[in-house]
Amino acid sequence: MADASSHPVPLHVAIIMDGNGRWAAARGLPRAAGHREGARAVRRVIEAAVTHGVRYLTLFAFSSENWQRPAEEVQDLTFLLKHYLRSELTELHAEGVQLRVIGERERFGPVLGRELAEAEAQTAGNCRLTLVLALSYGGRAEIVAAARRVMASGLKPEELTEQRFAGFLFTAGIPDPDLVIRTSGEQRVSNFLLWQLAYAEILFTKVLWPDFSPGDFALALDEYAGRERRFGARPV
């Protein structure tokens, strides 16, 4: 397993959590059961990230495309988000986890939106791990929204740089992911952090998200430690 004392540990790990539905179907259970088990996996991975010294963990929890799913499943996902927030926030705060939310949170309505804002405010001073939840999030929509904010700011075209543009994204102030993990065997990024993944290492695993364990997380860190990161440059 990866040892933070002898192997490079990614500062920022992002995860596309995929496979809840297939996990449930394989067991003859409703999709909601897969989502509930997936929430337990979230807790395990947060603990693993803290153990290994990862400082930022971004979880793709609800995509903008998820709104197109059947109304019952959307309701289940929203209920689970509320339940998770209310049941886990106290412990996360006690463990020094800071919560940040990226995406179109207003689509969840004023009540949940207010709870998310309060959770961010309550944990804002924590620095052990920054947990970023991507909710009603889409990479293309984020870039378009950032472009609109640039235009509204009055910034002149010649003044716009990549660094300045990044400051208008939802992830302003958060370092780009070093490692992206996608579970379930699918091999695509699905409109996730399109700007931020420019030089991220990507790892695809066949493990379904509800089965993803601290051991799987450690193996992903081992894989990352064995890769040579060039950032577009050739080795001398």
C-alpha positions as CSV (number, residue, x, y, z in Angstrom):
1,M,0.0,0.0,0.0
2,A,1.0,3.6,-0.5
3,D,3.1,5.1,2.3
4,A,3.0,8.8,2.5
5,S,6.5,8.9,3.9
6,S,8.1,7.3,0.8
7,H,5.6,7.7,-2.1
8,P,4.1,10.9,-3.6
9,V,0.5,11.3,-2.4
10,P,-1.8,13.3,-4.6
11,L,-2.8,16.6,-3.1
12,H,-6.3,16.4,-4.7
13,V,-8.2,13.2,-5.6
14,A,-11.5,13.4,-7.6
15,I,-13.8,10.4,-7.9
16,I,-16.6,9.7,-10.4
17,M,-18.7,7.4,-8.2
18,D,-20.4,5.0,-10.6
19,G,-22.1,1.7,-10.3
20,N,-24.8,2.1,-7.6
21,G,-27.6,0.9,-10.0
22,R,-25.7,-2.1,-11.2
23,W,-24.7,-3.1,-7.7
24,A,-28.4,-3.1,-6.7
25,A,-29.5,-4.9,-9.9
26,A,-27.0,-7.7,-9.3
27,R,-28.6,-8.3,-5.9
28,G,-32.2,-7.9,-7.0
29,L,-32.6,-4.7,-5.0
30,P,-34.1,-1.3,-6.0
31,R,-31.7,1.4,-7.2
32,A,-32.3,3.3,-4.0
33,A,-30.6,0.5,-2.1
34,G,-27.5,1.0,-4.3
35,H,-27.5,4.7,-3.6
36,R,-27.7,4.0,0.2
37,E,-24.8,1.6,0.0
38,G,-22.9,4.1,-2.1
39,A,-23.3,6.7,0.7
40,R,-21.6,4.2,3.1
41,A,-18.7,4.0,0.6
42,V,-18.4,7.8,0.7
43,R,-17.8,7.6,4.4
44,R,-15.1,5.0,4.0
45,V,-13.3,6.9,1.3
46,I,-13.3,10.1,3.3
47,E,-11.7,8.3,6.2
48,A,-9.1,6.7,3.8
49,A,-8.3,10.1,2.2
50,V,-7.6,11.6,5.7
51,T,-5.5,8.5,6.6
52,H,-3.3,8.9,3.5
53,G,-2.8,12.6,3.8
54,V,-4.9,13.7,0.8
55,R,-5.9,17.3,1.3
56,Y,-8.7,17.7,-1.3
57,L,-11.3,15.1,-2.2
58,T,-13.9,15.9,-4.8
59,L,-16.9,13.5,-5.3
60,F,-19.2,13.7,-8.3
61,A,-22.3,13.1,-6.3
62,F,-25.1,14.4,-8.7
63,S,-24.6,15.5,-12.3
64,S,-26.7,18.0,-14.1
65,E,-27.8,15.1,-16.4
66,N,-29.1,13.2,-13.3
67,W,-32.2,15.5,-13.4
68,Q,-33.3,13.5,-16.5
69,R,-33.7,10.3,-14.5
70,P,-37.1,9.1,-13.3
71,A,-38.7,11.4,-10.8
72,E,-38.7,8.7,-8.1
73,E,-35.0,8.1,-8.4
74,V,-34.2,11.9,-8.3
75,Q,-36.3,12.1,-5.1
76,D,-34.4,9.2,-3.6
77,L,-31.1,10.9,-4.4
78,T,-32.2,14.2,-3.0
79,F,-33.5,12.6,0.2
80,L,-30.3,10.7,0.6
81,L,-28.3,13.9,0.2
82,K,-30.4,15.6,2.9
83,H,-30.0,12.6,5.2
84,Y,-26.3,12.4,4.7
85,L,-25.8,16.1,5.3
86,R,-27.8,16.0,8.5
87,S,-26.4,12.8,9.9
88,E,-22.7,13.2,9.0
89,L,-22.0,16.9,9.3
90,T,-21.3,16.9,13.0
91,E,-18.7,14.1,12.7
92,L,-17.1,15.6,9.6
93,H,-16.8,18.9,11.4
94,A,-15.3,17.2,14.4
95,E,-12.7,15.5,12.2
96,G,-11.6,18.7,10.7
97,V,-13.3,18.3,7.3
98,Q,-14.2,21.4,5.4
99,L,-17.2,21.1,3.0
100,R,-17.5,22.9,-0.3
101,V,-20.2,22.5,-2.9
102,I,-19.9,23.2,-6.6
103,G,-22.6,23.1,-9.1
104,E,-26.1,24.6,-9.6
105,R,-27.2,24.1,-6.0
106,E,-30.2,26.4,-6.5
107,R,-31.9,23.6,-8.4
108,F,-32.3,21.7,-5.2
109,G,-34.6,24.3,-3.8
110,P,-34.3,26.9,-1.0
111,V,-34.4,24.6,2.0
112,L,-31.6,22.2,0.9
113,G,-29.7,25.2,-0.6
114,R,-29.8,26.9,2.7
115,E,-28.6,23.7,4.5
116,L,-25.7,23.4,2.1
117,A,-24.7,27.0,2.7
118,E,-24.9,26.6,6.5
119,A,-22.8,23.4,6.3
120,E,-20.1,25.2,4.3
121,A,-20.1,28.1,6.8
122,Q,-19.9,25.8,9.8
123,T,-16.9,23.9,8.4
124,A,-15.1,26.8,6.7
125,G,-12.3,27.0,9.3
126,N,-11.4,23.3,9.0
127,C,-8.2,22.3,7.1
128,R,-7.6,18.6,7.6
129,L,-9.4,17.7,4.4
130,T,-11.5,19.8,2.0
131,L,-14.4,17.7,0.8
132,V,-15.9,19.1,-2.4
133,L,-19.3,17.8,-3.4
134,A,-20.2,18.3,-7.1
135,L,-24.0,18.6,-7.0
136,S,-26.1,19.3,-10.1
137,Y,-22.8,19.8,-11.7
138,G,-21.7,19.8,-15.3
139,G,-18.3,20.8,-16.7
140,R,-19.6,22.5,-19.8
141,A,-22.2,24.5,-17.8
142,E,-19.5,25.5,-15.4
143,I,-17.3,26.9,-18.2
144,V,-20.2,28.8,-19.7
145,A,-21.1,30.3,-16.3
146,A,-17.5,31.3,-15.7
147,A,-17.4,33.0,-19.2
148,R,-20.6,34.9,-18.3
149,R,-19.0,36.1,-15.0
150,V,-15.9,37.2,-16.9
151,M,-18.0,39.3,-19.2
152,A,-19.9,40.8,-16.4
153,S,-16.7,41.6,-14.5
154,G,-15.6,44.1,-17.2
155,L,-12.3,42.4,-17.7
156,K,-10.7,43.3,-21.0
157,P,-10.0,40.4,-23.4
158,E,-6.3,41.1,-23.4
159,E,-6.3,40.9,-19.6
160,L,-7.8,37.4,-19.5
161,T,-5.4,34.6,-18.7
162,E,-5.9,30.9,-17.8
163,Q,-5.1,31.8,-14.2
164,R,-7.7,34.6,-14.1
165,F,-10.3,32.5,-15.9
166,A,-9.8,29.7,-13.3
167,G,-10.8,32.2,-10.7
168,F,-14.3,32.5,-12.2
169,L,-14.9,28.7,-12.0
170,F,-16.9,27.0,-9.2
171,T,-13.5,25.6,-8.1
172,A,-11.8,28.9,-7.6
173,G,-9.1,28.5,-4.9
174,I,-9.1,24.7,-5.2
175,P,-6.0,23.1,-6.8
176,D,-6.7,21.0,-9.9
177,P,-7.1,17.2,-9.3
178,D,-3.9,15.2,-9.5
179,L,-5.7,11.9,-9.7
180,V,-9.2,11.0,-11.0
181,I,-10.8,7.7,-10.2
182,R,-13.9,6.3,-12.0
183,T,-15.5,3.2,-10.7
184,S,-17.6,0.5,-12.4
185,G,-15.5,0.0,-15.5
186,E,-16.8,2.9,-17.6
187,Q,-14.0,4.8,-19.3
188,R,-15.1,8.4,-19.8
189,V,-15.1,11.6,-17.8
190,S,-18.9,12.3,-18.3
191,N,-18.7,16.1,-18.3
192,F,-16.8,16.2,-15.0
193,L,-14.3,19.0,-14.3
194,L,-13.5,19.5,-18.0
195,W,-11.2,22.5,-17.4
196,Q,-9.6,21.1,-14.2
197,L,-8.6,17.6,-15.5
198,A,-6.2,18.9,-18.1
199,Y,-3.2,17.2,-16.6
200,A,-4.8,14.8,-14.1
201,E,-3.8,11.1,-14.0
202,I,-7.0,9.0,-14.7
203,L,-7.6,5.6,-13.3
204,F,-10.5,3.4,-14.3
205,T,-11.5,0.5,-12.0
206,K,-14.1,-2.2,-12.5
207,V,-15.1,-2.1,-8.8
208,L,-18.6,-0.8,-8.4
209,W,-18.8,2.2,-6.2
210,P,-20.7,0.6,-3.3
211,D,-17.9,-2.0,-3.1
212,F,-15.1,0.5,-3.3
213,S,-13.0,0.1,-0.2
214,P,-10.1,1.8,1.6
215,G,-7.9,-1.0,0.1
216,D,-9.1,0.0,-3.4
217,F,-8.3,3.6,-2.6
218,A,-4.8,2.7,-1.4
219,L,-4.2,0.7,-4.6
220,A,-5.3,3.8,-6.6
221,L,-2.7,5.8,-4.7
222,D,-0.1,3.2,-5.4
223,E,-0.9,3.4,-9.2
224,Y,-0.6,7.2,-9.0
225,A,2.8,6.9,-7.2
226,G,4.2,4.7,-10.0
227,R,3.3,7.1,-12.8
228,E,5.6,9.8,-14.3
229,R,3.8,13.1,-14.5
230,R,5.2,15.3,-17.3
231,F,2.6,18.0,-17.7
232,G,3.1,18.1,-21.5
233,A,6.9,18.2,-21.3
234,R,9.3,15.5,-22.6
235,P,11.8,13.9,-20.3
236,V,15.3,15.3,-20.7
